[in-house]
Amino acid sequence: MRIRTAGVVAVLGLALAASGCGGSDDDSSAPATKESAGAAGGKLVIWADDKRTAALKPFAETFGQTNGVTVEVQAVSKDLQTNFVTASQQGSGPDVVVGAHDWIGNLVQNGAIDPVQLAADQKSGFNETAVKAVTFNGQLYGVPYAMENLALIRNTELAPEAPKTIEELVATGKKLKAEKKASEILCLQSGQNGDAYHIYPLYTSAGGYLFGTGANGDYDPKDLGVGKPESIAAFQRIAKLGEKGEGALKRSITPENAIATFTGKKCAYLVSGPWAIADAKKANISYDISPVPGFAGGKEAQPFVGVQAFYVAAKGKNKALAQEFVANYTTKPDLAVALYNAEPRPPALTAALDQVKGSDPDLAKFTEAGKNGQVLPAIPAMAAIWDPFGKAEAAIIGGADPAKTITAAGKTISGQIK
Amino acid sequence: MSTKLSGPRSTRTSGRGPVGSGLPRTVRSHVPITATGLVVKVVLLGLVAGIAIWAAFPLVEAGKWVGLALLAATTAGLFYLYLTPRHIPAKYLLPGTVFLIAFQVFPVLYTASTAFTNFGDGHRGSKDDAIVAIQSSSVQQVPGSTEYTLSVASEGDPVTGPLVFLVTDPATGAVSAGDAGGLRRLDAADVTVAPGGKVTAADGYTVLTFGQASTRSQEITDLVVPTAGGALRSSGLSRAYEGRAIRAYDAGCDCITDRESGRTWTADEKAGSFVAADGERLAQGWKVNVGGENFSRVLTDPNISGPFFGTLLWNFAFATGSTGLTFLLGMAIALALHSPRMRGTNLYRVLLILPYAMPSFAMLLVWRDMFNTDFGLINNLFGLGVDWFGQDWSARATVLLVQLWLGYPYMFLVATGALQAIPRELTEATSVDGASPWQSFRAVTLPLLLVALAPLLIASFAYNFNNINAIWLTTEGGPFPADNPRNGATDLLITYTYRLAFGAQGAEFGTAAAVSIFIFAIVATVSAISFRSTRKQEEVYS
């Protein structure tokens, strides 16, 4: 009997110990907050990807120290958007999340973010396109801090002059290929299943569009441009650059090898964004940046403009503090400059751009290349575009009939838009 | 604690004798209690209790009483079972059963229940969540209204006192105090205003620091000060604006009304959305039960059911091909290395296991790049220009080839093990009887191998049937016919449905769950049939 009593006592003791250990983890948010309330204050949790987490940390700490609150920056390295939506549904999400502006549509339909109210003078400090990008259904949903868009990066040793048209680019590229100075005409990534983002400047130059715009300037999911005669005409021009035509666009150029092929000096031209510059610098390539050229006699080539922004979580535990951080702290140039130093993308805040422009001439060139760009649609319907549009592009580059392919893609997309 | 365990320690020294005078000898006599056993039991039960208490807090907090009752019943059951000397078989069965329920039965039931809902992006939460989201996302600043500088203050105690907004008009510098009762002007003599307009002190109020204010975040967000044009709301902790919700829910008509345009969206409980008369839907919907709609959609929607059978056929070919080819190659190598005349078998074995030791995730991507038309190793090495992933049959062959490379080491391993279990006397006997090596392999070795390996082959088939990585990381289902971007030549059912469920306008978990139930039915049927035939085979050879 002694043993059993001993056993029971021991079990109870361990149970209390175990629940104590587990409980202390679980309860740390509640009592700890209360406990520190006298000394410090509430807690702000920020979710960002790995790179930005590192850049944000010192600023978050400063914000915390000046204001007597605890700020925690947590890195979510994969599927940040999905994880955020799921977590905020469970009530375990962060107060602030950092991400691309084209998430807004999905975040809003899931009730995951709240609008941000910026004063007029705060708004006017931002690049106009950036503010437009984070505006959805007439509401401002995030505070932009960086912008990105595609440009034409060329190896100035191989191609000293910036081409004015695609035809000019192809002619130079072909000459270099004939002289065995390069093995490819143009590095524009496609892959077997296409890449809608990278082909978009050429698509717009040839007259195509994705969504029409409504009266208020928002994209209208009911006016789908894919499958319309304009889009077919556009892809007929793109087909001429494909594998059965000039050979400038190839499915063998993939997201993985496009930048490497350019830095390996196998092609003189690369269509890519600010993220490619680090590699080009590492490879010691003498390069220059110019807008993506359009077709001769066509419209302007308009790249997508993407914006990175701070959002206030709708189901966050500390919304007032989150609003304060996003609306009144991330709108300051210092933070934008620090984020630029973490990853060189043009800051959305004009004052911050002016600060870093001098030391980095590439920024102004990227901004110039994106000046006529189109805001990447944030409406949920855009999610239905990427896959079918990319596949149609790949098929057409490979020699499929543009009319048939694009009509089918248009049908698939419109079938998926609710 | 350890001092109390002197009892069992003393029994160990006395050998295998019965323990503790008070214990019923009949039951325990053949089960000696050791100190280790007791400690393990105490620790495990302690952990169970600890986990139960840890899990109970959130359940109590959320008021989930059914869950709490279930938790209490399970824990009590566990304790009873392991503290009573009876029910010996149940003691062995229970841990497995608990894990089976937690990790198999529960996810299957959850998937099945999801299949009957419209759960997905835009339909994740409850109707109340959707209404809150619609109303709060429609709050707009009143055009031309003032933007105030805000200080959050309280009347009395900073932690419990009622909250007040102290707002400064930037144009006039006038300070007002606002709470749910409205705005009232404060005398300029009673307040201290810092440059920039922020109130730092006011008679009768305690101005809260950010730290103090942030602990009352929810109250601050909820506090609206009614004004003539709308209501004063906080934007963070240092600014306030006059805003109003353009859209509001009316319980009377169960609809959302837009105050500016006058449009109404009525709740459609079947679709889980607010729908206007012209069919326009508000983006924020809620989760509802849709009955068998997801299932009937899979069967009747020509976009889904059209390419279904072609995909199913290739899916079978892929699973059979992956399993069969890896088995043939793995077995052939195992046979070769099993031969007593073979030298350096250990070295070969190590080399052959290598592909198995590498992470298949990375290897699939490497293989994809090796098959690149212009830059890939394969074409460069052999001087070819084959567009491997661009044509239906070459893409299929490539996928199978990659599968072969990834999968044969496993088959080699299990075949080696099974071969070593077959007595050499049997094959020696056949050769004495004058059978050729081939005859002896066909008649003796292969059947005995299959008896051991057939269940593994069936498992491998079931795994490859749903092998999403093998396709998604190499071809993504492509190449796609020019006129159909929905369904490619190497698509498996799982990749195809993944695209269906997550490629459209946001994720549709309901549809995905319905399709996975169909796939489950197919795999279960195939496995059941194969197991039955294996059993027959075993009866023949044993």
Interface residues (C-beta under 8 A of the other chain):
Chain A: M1 R2 I3 R4 A6 G7 V8 V9 A10 V11 L12 G13 L14 A15 L16 A17 A18 S19 C21 G22 G23 D26 D27 T33 K34 A37 A40 G41 G42 L44 N67 G68 V69 T82 V85 Q89 G105 N106 V108 Q109 N110 G111 D114 P115 V116 Q117 A119 A120 N137 G138 Q139 E184 Q192 N193 K250 R251 S252 I253 T254 E256 N257 T261 A314 K317 N318 K319 A320 L321 Q323 E324 F325 V326 A327 N328 P380 A381 A383 A384 D387 P388 K391 A392 A394 A395 I396 G398 A400 D401 K404 T405 T407 A408 A409 T412 G415 Q416 I417 K418
Chain B: M1 K4 L5 G7 P8 V19 G20 G22 L23 I33 L38 K41 V42 V43 L45 G46 L47 V48 A49 G50 I51 A52 I53 W54 F57 P58 L83 D121 G122 R124 G125 D129 A130 V132 A133 S136 S137 S138 V139 Q140 Q141 E147 V152 V159 T209 F210 G211 Q212 A213 S214 T215 R216 S217 Q218 I220 T221 R233 S234 S235 G236 L237 S238 R239 Y241 G243 R281 A283 Q284 G285 N303 D369 N372 T373 D374 F375 G376 D387 F389 G390 T475 E476 G478 P479 F480 P481 A482 D483 N484 P485 R486 R499 G503 A504 Q505 G506 A507
